[in-house]
Amino acid sequence: MTGIFPGSFDPCTVGHADLIKRGARLFDSLVVAVLNNPAKTPLFTIDERVSVLQEQVSNIQTSGVKASIKIEAYDGLLVDFAKKHNANYILRGVRSESDCAYEIPMAQANRALSTGLEYEREVELETIILVSDSAHSYVSSGLVREIAATSGFNNKMLDRWVSPTVKKMLEQKLRFS
């Protein structure tokens, strides 16, 4: 059973890492799909985001999670990426009611797209939604970027919201941009 956990991960937060760990308990294989969206201008390159996630996954895999986890960049439709990996599940995290309002129509659209004739799937693409841990419910990549850019890198909250590697990358990126 293969699940796909898609996102931009710009940057990866402790909330993302928590969802990867929890998702790895649900599936035999979990593919963390890093979206390369040409419509957005990310702070970190696709290679930087993939690299950070690989580090996060190595920490998770040494903590007793048995699922195979891999990180892969993608662009285009998520249903095409899921078909490529023979996955029937999408894993999404929600922090709030507004996240649900966004995720439910996306789940319905992905399911409808996956049952189209060109996909020839026996099972529709289902979305599994995990509610974020309350300790991470207010943490978002956008908030992390904003705090790092405006209050500096001595902000102790960043230590709680991102890994030391991400914090260092934020500092390097924002100091020299």
N, C-alpha and C positions, 0 to 999 in steps of 0.2 A: 504494500500500500504506500503510494507516494503522494506527498503533499508539497505544494508550492507556497512559499511565504514571500510575496512580492512587496517591494517598497523602493523608495529612493534612497533611504538610509544616509541622508545628507545633513548631519553625520549620524552614525549609529549611536544610539543611547542605551542606557541600562534597561529601558523598557523593551527595546528591540531584542536585546540579549535575553531577557527573561522570556519573551514570546518564542524565541528560537529554542531555548531549553525546554519549555513546556510543549512546544510543537514536536520536538524530537522524541518526546514520550508517547505521542499519538501515532506516529507513522514509522514504517520500516525505513523509509528514506525521506529526507526533507531537503528540498532545493530552495535555497534563499536566492530569490531572483531580484537582482539589482537593476532597477529601471534606468535606462539611458533615454531620457525624455528630451528630444530636441526643442520642445516648446519651453523648457525651463533652463535657467542658468544656475547650475548647482555651484556651491562653494567648493566642493571637492570633485576631482575627476572621477570617472567611473573606475579607473584602476585603483585610485586611493580608497574608494569606498569598498571595493572588493577586497583589497588587502586588509583593511581594518576588520571587516567581517570574518575573513579567514582567521585572523588572530582571535577574535571572539569565539569562533567555533572551536578552535583548538582548545581553548579554556573550557568550553562546555563539554567537549568530547572526553576530556580527561576527568570530568566530574561524575562519571558513571553512566552517562546517557548512551544507550546502545544503538540508536538509529544512526544510519550514515547521513551526514550532513554535508552538502556541498554548496558552494557559492558560485553563481554564474550571472554575468551581465546579460541583459536582454533589451530589445526594443520591439516595438510593434504590439500586437494584441497578446494579452495574457493567455487567451485560449489556445493560440498557436504555440506558445511556449509550453503550456501544459501538455498539449498533444505530443510535442517533441520529446517530452520526458515521460510520456505514458502515465500522466498523473490525472487522477479524478477528483482531487481535493485542492482547494485554495484555503490557506490559513490567513485569517485577518485578525488584528487586534483592535479593540475599541476601548476608548477611555471615557467616553461620555455619550449622552443621548444624541448629540449632534454627529458624532462619529457613526452611530447606528443609522441615522438618517442618510448618510452618504453611502455606507457599506451595503445596506439592503438593496437599493436599486442596482448597484454594481454587481452584487451576487446574482440578482435576477437576470441581468443582462448577460453576464458570463455563462450562466446556465443555458439561457436561450441560444446564445451564439454557439455553444458547444454541441447543441443537438442539431445544428444545421447539417444538411446533406454532405457538405464537403468534409465534415469531421468523421462521419461514420463511426461514432462511438457507441458502445453498448450501454454505457453508463454516463449520465449527464455530469457535468463539472459542478460539484457541490462546494459551497463555501462553508467553512467551519469558523465561527467567530469566537474568539477567546476574549473575555473581559480582562483588561489590564489589572495588574496588582495595584491596590489602592496607593501603595507607596510611589508608584510611577504614573499615576493617572493624570497628572498635570504636566508631565515632562514630554516635550516634543522637540524634534530637530530644529524647528523654527525658533523656539524659545531658547534653546541652547546657543544657536548662532547669535541671537539678539543679545543675550547676557554676555557672551564672550566678546562681542563687538563693542558693547557700551559700558560694561562695568569692569572690564579687564579680566585677567587670568588669575588674580588672587581671590576671586570669588569662590568661597568654599562650596557653594551649591554645585558648581561645575564638577567638583570632585565626586559628588554623589550622583550626578546625572550621566556622566560619560566615563569611559575607561581612561587611565593615564595616557595611553597612546593617542586617543582622540583629543584629549585636552592639549597635548603637546602639538598635534597637527593643527588644531584651531589657532593656537598661539602663533605658530609659524606662518600660517596662511594669512591671518588677520593683521599681523605686525608688518608684513611685507607687501600688503596689497594696496 
